[in-house]
């Protein structure tokens, strides 16, 4: 049975041969407790916990009705349109503070 080889855009032999210098160690981030809390968990080589990391500030799930032209405008901007709509609303809040 022939198996397809995966073509990588990297020279792995060159990477493997590279020796890390002391200056490069300074660039490596410290492994904190938070890092390990957000990491995937493996047991016996099997992934047991995975998923999107929990956001530091959670968003609320709501059912909201918008005018068709508002939704069409933001959808036409492509992927991430809901995030852009959220940002536009945040800008409006900054421009119109409560009194």
LINJO-V101869 format. One record per residue. N is the residue number from 1. PHI is phi in whole degrees, -180 to 180 (* if undefined). OMEGA is omega in degrees with one decimal (none if undefined). BURIAL is 1 if it has 16 or more other ideal C-beta (glycine too) atoms within 10 Angstrom, else 0. Layout:
<<N;PHI;OMEGA;BURIAL> <N;PHI;OMEGA;BURIAL>>
//
This chain:
<<1;*;-179.7;0> <2;-90;-177.9;0> <3;-113;179.1;0> <4;-72;175.7;0> <5;-89;178.6;0> <6;-83;-178.9;0> <7;-92;177.0;0> <8;-102;178.6;0> <9;-88;-177.0;0> <10;-123;173.6;0> <11;-96;-173.9;0> <12;-66;177.9;0> <13;-64;178.9;0> <14;-66;179.7;0> <15;-66;179.5;0> <16;-63;-177.3;0> <17;-78;-176.8;0> <18;-68;176.8;0> <19;-104;-177.3;0> <20;-74;178.6;0> <21;-90;-179.2;0> <22;-63;178.7;0> <23;-66;-179.6;0> <24;-71;178.3;0> <25;-62;180.0;0> <26;-65;-179.1;0> <27;-80;-177.8;0> <28;-76;-178.8;0> <29;-69;178.3;0> <30;-72;178.7;0> <31;-87;-176.9;0> <32;-93;175.9;0> <33;-60;179.6;0> <34;-62;178.2;0> <35;-58;-177.0;0> <36;-72;177.0;0> <37;-66;-176.9;0> <38;-93;-176.5;0> <39;-77;173.3;0> <40;-70;-178.5;0> <41;-109;179.2;0> <42;-121;174.1;0> <43;-132;-178.8;0> <44;60;179.9;0> <45;79;-178.5;0> <46;-111;179.1;0> <47;-71;-178.5;0> <48;-111;179.1;0> <49;-142;-179.3;0> <50;-153;175.2;0> <51;140;179.4;0> <52;-67;177.8;0> <53;-61;178.9;0> <54;-67;-179.4;0> <55;-71;177.7;0> <56;-73;174.9;0> <57;-123;-176.0;0> <58;-77;175.9;0> <59;-101;-179.8;0> <60;-96;175.9;0> <61;-88;-178.8;0> <62;-130;170.2;0> <63;-107;-175.0;0> <64;-128;177.4;0> <65;-109;177.7;0> <66;-119;175.8;0> <67;-64;-179.7;0> <68;-55;-178.7;0> <69;-67;177.5;0> <70;-68;-179.5;0> <71;-64;179.4;0> <72;-60;179.8;0> <73;-60;-177.1;0> <74;-71;177.9;1> <75;-62;-179.4;0> <76;-67;179.2;0> <77;-81;174.9;0> <78;97;-178.0;0> <79;-56;-178.5;0> <80;90;-175.8;0> <81;-63;-179.7;0> <82;-70;176.9;0> <83;-66;178.4;0> <84;-65;176.8;0> <85;-65;177.7;1> <86;-61;178.9;0> <87;-64;178.9;0> <88;-63;178.0;0> <89;-67;176.8;0> <90;-63;177.4;0> <91;-63;179.0;0> <92;-62;179.1;0> <93;-62;178.9;0> <94;-64;-178.7;0> <95;-77;-176.9;0> <96;-130;-178.5;0> <97;-65;176.2;0> <98;-68;177.8;0> <99;-110;none;0>>
//
